[in-house]
């Protein structure tokens, strides 16, 4: 399991990198576009692996454009990134991202929970264009959370699962214990509601599962 910290503005970058997460997510939909050239220049020499993300408004982000605009936003950052996060609506960009050496996180963010049968179907769809599927859902009951944990535990290849919103946010700490490859944490400004801080998540992992906290 790796801890991911988002950068939502140019001023966040140094603070986030100094906190030493395993990965830094560049939320390009939230960073002011006028700051993108300077951000890209700084990314060329960072000591931490990067995830380039353009999150759409339909999935809780700030980007309202199409595939062409998404490509233009991502292009300066792809040479410096280990991963690119692509929603299903931008799956057509996956081959070009791989061509420059990026692995693809195929993501979906829903404001609801799905039955287990639909989760497995969604996972297959995400794997059809991505290297690592990422499913973020919103449980509304304990049974929902248990289903999401069971789904995560059943994965035979790497997967990322997480919780949307502040309800059942404790699931964010539980899912890595059952196989989620990534846990997204805040350093300063969170990129989504319900995120634990990086320091909090490290402490939770130390307490809940010491052998996985190093």
Order of alpha helices (4+ residues) and beta strands (2+ residues): beta-alpha-beta-alpha-beta-alpha-beta-alpha-beta-alpha-beta-alpha-beta-alpha-beta-alpha
